[in-house]
Amino acid sequence: MIGEFERRVLMSICKATNGSKSAHVPRQYFMKKFQENKHQRKQAEKALKSLITRGYVYPHPTSRETTYQMTDAGWDICRAEKEKLLGRS
């Protein structure tokens, strides 16, 4: 079970990748919505680290910067959340 803020960060990654399991995106693509204030930014960074540690998100080091991809477990949560929003559960 993941926390509410972790869920928000994961859903932001899901949106940035268009729900694709194979896509990976740079941090600024999914963290921009958490830049409103310093506290929210810190919470989002902590949630991202937790998602990586718990195996929901995988970091891809590249020559320029690290990009991030959902794992199968992260994708399952993303899909379940989308189904809830669509009223299918």
C-alpha positions in Angstrom: 0.0 0.0 0.0 1.4 3.4 -0.9 0.6 6.8 0.7 -1.5 9.5 -0.8 1.4 11.7 -1.8 3.3 8.7 -3.3 0.1 7.9 -5.3 0.0 11.5 -6.6 3.6 11.3 -7.7 3.1 7.9 -9.3 0.0 9.2 -11.1 1.9 12.2 -12.4 4.5 9.8 -13.8 1.7 7.7 -15.3 0.3 10.8 -17.0 3.7 11.9 -18.3 4.3 8.5 -19.9 0.8 8.3 -21.2 0.3 5.1 -19.2 3.1 3.3 -21.1 5.1 0.7 -19.3 8.2 1.2 -21.5 8.3 5.0 -21.6 10.7 6.9 -19.3 10.6 10.6 -18.7 12.9 13.2 -17.0 12.0 14.4 -13.5 10.9 17.9 -14.6 8.1 16.3 -16.8 6.2 14.9 -13.8 7.5 17.0 -10.9 6.4 20.4 -12.3 3.0 20.2 -10.6 4.7 19.9 -7.2 6.8 23.1 -7.6 4.1 25.4 -6.1 5.8 25.6 -2.7 8.9 24.4 -1.0 7.1 22.0 1.4 5.2 20.3 -1.5 8.4 20.0 -3.5 10.2 18.3 -0.6 7.3 16.0 -0.1 7.3 15.0 -3.8 11.0 14.3 -3.7 10.6 12.1 -0.6 7.7 10.3 -2.3 9.7 9.7 -5.4 12.6 8.2 -3.4 10.1 6.0 -1.6 8.5 4.8 -4.9 12.0 3.9 -6.2 13.0 2.1 -3.0 9.7 0.2 -2.9 9.9 -0.9 -6.5 7.2 1.2 -8.2 9.5 3.4 -10.2 12.8 2.6 -11.8 15.5 5.3 -12.5 17.3 5.2 -15.8 20.6 7.0 -15.7 21.4 8.5 -19.1 24.3 10.6 -20.4 22.4 13.9 -19.7 20.1 13.2 -16.8 18.2 10.4 -15.0 14.8 9.5 -16.4 12.1 7.5 -14.6 9.9 4.6 -15.7 7.1 2.8 -13.9 7.7 -0.8 -13.0 5.0 -3.5 -13.5 3.8 -2.8 -9.9 3.7 0.9 -10.5 1.8 0.4 -13.7 -0.8 -1.9 -12.0 -1.5 0.9 -9.5 -1.8 3.5 -12.3 -4.2 1.3 -14.2 -6.3 0.6 -11.0 -6.5 4.3 -10.3 -7.6 5.1 -13.8 -10.3 2.5 -13.6 -11.5 4.0 -10.3 -11.7 7.4 -12.0 -13.7 5.9 -14.8 -16.0 4.1 -12.4 -15.1 0.6 -13.4 -14.3 -0.8 -10.0 
